[in-house]
Amino acid sequence: MHVCVLGAGIVGLATAWQLERQGHQVTVIDRAAPGAGASGGNGAQLSYSYVQPLADPSIWKQLPKLLFSPTSPLKLRPQLDPLQWRWGMEFLAACNAQTSRDTTARLLALAAESRAGFEAMQADIAPDCDFSATGKLVLYASAASLEGARAQLELQRAMGSEQRLVTPEECIAIEPALASYRGQMAGAVYTPSECAADCLKVCGELLRALRARGVRFMLGTDVHGFARSGNHIAAVRTSNGDGTGDVEADAFVMALGSASHTLGRALGAYLPVYPLKGYSITVEVDPSPGAAPTVNVTDSARKVVFARIGSRLRVAGMAELVGHDASIPATRIETLAAATRAVFPHASKLEQLHPWTGMRPATPRGLPIIGRLQSAPPNMLFNTGHGALGFTLAFGSAQRIAQALAA
């Protein structure tokens, strides 16, 4: 078939790669360059075994601090937007133990498929993407928070994840760059199998490989709507004025991240996808042994992640429900720089921060929307709503899209 993929972030590109491998003719449409949206400066962690959803019962106790503290990693700016309010209410409704357990199980299953898919992509195109498989430490500042993490650890371990609680001394043995942070740690969850890579480089390598195999890319092209033929989509209407404005295809895949909601609504489908704005900095590291981390680290108290990508350190965090505001406040970047100085004081001189912001497309529960929806035309498949796990889940969800198309 001819399949038109809307979106050239990591999810759309992984989908295009999977479909091309299965013999389909593929066209990819995006208004920007590959990875220019939520993919480019993301946290860089491939978190296949530690997938705790944001919608968790612990949110209720944290909510006053998260909403009202000026240093909170979570920020809410109410909008005159029914989607924001509906999303927020559905998110709070999902913050219960049963929903969190079910979501964790489903995310772990998808993540396992995605690990296999990512490895297949590596074997196929050998991307230059600063890949590493050095494991991950999730740090906890207090005995109470560490004990609270035990339940999630036991849940994930029962589902096949290899994880264990480690002492501060063990943390430092695993990652010597944490030595000066010893007094701030009560312990950590250690997952030895976790990985990291530069998602923007992966996107660029997929573009290169797919173009060489005949995949058509229409970049710098806006999607304006759809042409119907009965209950099917006949073509996608774009901004191109060169005679290629309408792109006909047998099937379509919507992988447009937080922009999916508006286009989904045009098709009669409600997609509960809202942008969770995040930030990152990327700094050059001191190459001295023990200065900068080589293991992925998540500071659970600050809700900041650290990932080593080659000679650089990616520091990312925060979640803001502020609509599609793409500004980068200096205070948010300074928060990430301060976290770096606190946790890894010798890692970098922080001379060039390369600040970034992106709109993570999140569903209230934390599960992506993959496949057909009854309310939408049957030849439109959806692959959106991956939240902060887009890089982790991209290749698994691409496989599921291919399976749905085959069915």
FENKA-V56518 format. One line per field, one symbol per residue. psi: psi as a letter, one per 40 degrees, with the letter a starting at -180 (. if undefined). burial: # if it has 9 or more other C-alpha atoms within 8 Angstrom, else .. A space follows every 10 residues. Layout:
psi: ???
burial: ???
This chain:
psi: ihhhhhhfad dddddddddd deeihhhhhi eaiheebedd faeehggdeg fhidgidedd dedddddehd ehehhhhhig hddddddddd dddegidddd dddddddddd dddddddddd ddddegigef iigeiihhih eidddddddd ddddddddee hhiihiiddd ddddgdeede edeeheaihh heeiiiihdd dddddddddd ddeehhhgif hiheaihigb eihdihhieh efefdhhiid iihhfebeed ddddddeehh hghihhhiii ihiiihehhe diidiihhhd defhihhhgb eihhhiaihh gfafheighd dddddddddd dddgeedief dhdgiiiigh hiiddehihh aihdeiieeh iigifebefd ddeddddddd dddddd.
burial: .######### ########## ...####### ########## ########## #.#.###.#. .....##... .####..... ...##.##.# ##.###..## #.######.# ########.. ##..#.#.## #..####### ###.##..## .##.###... ###.####.. ##..####.# ##..###### ########## #######.## #...#..##. ###.####.. .######### ....###.## ########.# #.###.#.#. ########## ######.... ###.###### ..#######. .######### ##.....#.. .##..##.## #.######.. ..#.###### ########## ###..##### #######..# ########## ##.#...
